[in-house]
Amino acid sequence: MILLTGIALAFFVAPDGWRIPVVAAFALLEVAETVFTWRLSRRGAPKVGAETLIGAAGRAVTDCRPIGTVRVHGEVWQARCEAGAAAGEPVRVVGRERLMLLVQPLDR
């Protein structure tokens, strides 16, 4: 988009002698922006999987006494809560065992 803006400026605004330098300058800006955004997007490792849920807050969908279901980040998971949590109660994920989340009530 930066390069297209430079081409438009070169042909409709810049005087005859400045057309090539304007296009070249905007091409350099385009390359610099591409390199900057590419490096910015590669700076961190992707965070995916059930491990990223540890520490997240959610809400119990069914009673967890000790096994039930919870909703965390918009997804419903099987969960175990040793302290017990009623449906609708806020919980925090403290661990996981395979695909079952280990949760604790927030207000205790």
Secondary structure, DSSP 8 states (H G I E B T S, - for coil): -HHHHHHHHHHHTS-GGGHHHHHHHHHHHHHHHHHHHHHHHTSS----SGGGGTT-EEEESS-BSSEEEEEETTEEEEEE-TT-B-TT-EEEEEEEETTEEEEEETT-
